[in-house]
Amino acid sequence: HIVLLQGVVPDSVLPWSSVTFVGPAWTLSLEWQFYLVAPALIWAMRSRKWAAAVVLFAIVCAALYKWGALGSYNSYSTLPGGLWLFVIGIASRLALPALRTLALPVGLITLAAFGAAILEKQLLPFSVWIAFLAYLSQTDKPAQGHLDGAVRKASNALIGSRLATMLGQRSYSVYIIHMPVLKVALML
């Protein structure tokens, strides 16, 4: 855990290596792996020729991970397994300026996204992200109708409240430290 590369070692080689000391720290390992290769990725993505090679290489690595060719993992603690999380984040960031130029019906998008999540529970994280991205893209525009206004009002209350801000400022540290605290408490 000192070098933050514990997530690279497959669980088939060293069982539960990514979560041995501090379980949630597998996310730190994944982020560190990304930050180590990000400069090379950014450099390569500046050229269409290299960008295509990077995307193809990422797809191959993700497929090898999915098929178990890189070992087995109990979490997305290695870059080939968690790369899709970074792709979603980067694509969202790149799309946000274009989305801000559109008049998106935030309420309708939110309703549709959560409707899809009700029908297919695995879509819930994706649905929350789509609704949040739509909300972010329209914060400086007037609401379009009653549903849009109600969703924006609820979102503002949830996201912009003092409680949400206070919880957000502390959430990551609580996430990282909660498992050791729980284990010690259970031993007592």
PyMOL commands that set and color helices and strands:
alter all, ss='L'
color gray80, all
select helices_A, chain A and resi 6-8+17-19+23-45+48-66+79-100+106-119+121-137+146-160+162-187
alter helices_A, ss='H'
color red, helices_A
deselect
rebuild
show_as cartoon
